[in-house]
C-alpha cells in the first residue's frame, strides 16, 4: 500500500511534465501505429507525415530498423507510455513510491532513450530519411529522461554519499542539468540541419 505525502510545487512541475509528455508519446505512438497499418495495406500510401524526400514516415517504416524486435517499434510506445502516464498520475496524487521502483524507472526510461537515439542516428546517417513523428518521440523521451533523472537525483534514490549528494544538489539547484539537456537538443538539431540542409524544406 502506498504512503501518501504532500506534493511540492517542484514535484508537481516534474510529474506534470512527465504526464504531459507521456500523453504526447502515447498519442504519437497511436498515430504511428495507424500509419503503419496503412503502409502494410498499401506500401505506396502517402501519409500525413510524408512531407518530402527527407521527411517521410512511410520510407522509414519500410526499413528493418522500424521493426527492430520483429514487430513495429511504435507498439513499444503503446505499451511504455501508459506506464509513464500512470506513474505521473500516482506521484501527482501524493503516493510515495519505493526507491527500488524509481531505480527501475530510471533504467526503463534510460533504455527507452537509448533505443530512441539508436533510431535517430540510424535515420540520420543510415536510412538518411527522417520520420517527423519519430523526431517527436526522440524529443519526448529526452525530456522524460531528464525528468526522471532530476527527480531521482533530487531525492537521492541511489543513496549517494553526503559530499557527493551535496554536489549533485548544488548542480540541480543551479539548473545545470536543464542546460545540459537544452544543449544536447540543440546539438541534435544542428546534426540534422548540417546533414540535410535545404532538403528539409524542399
Secondary structure, DSSP 8 states (H G I E B T S, - for coil): --EE----HHHHHHHHHHHHHHHHHHHHHHHHHHHHHHHHH-TT---TT--SSSB-HHHHHTSGGGGTTSS-THHHHHHHHHHHHHHHHHHHTTEE--HHHHHHHHHHHHHHHHHHHHHHHHIIIII--B-HHHHHHHHHHHHHHHHHHHHHHHTTTT---HHHHHHHHHHHHTTHHHHHHHHHHHHHHHHHHHHHGGGGG-
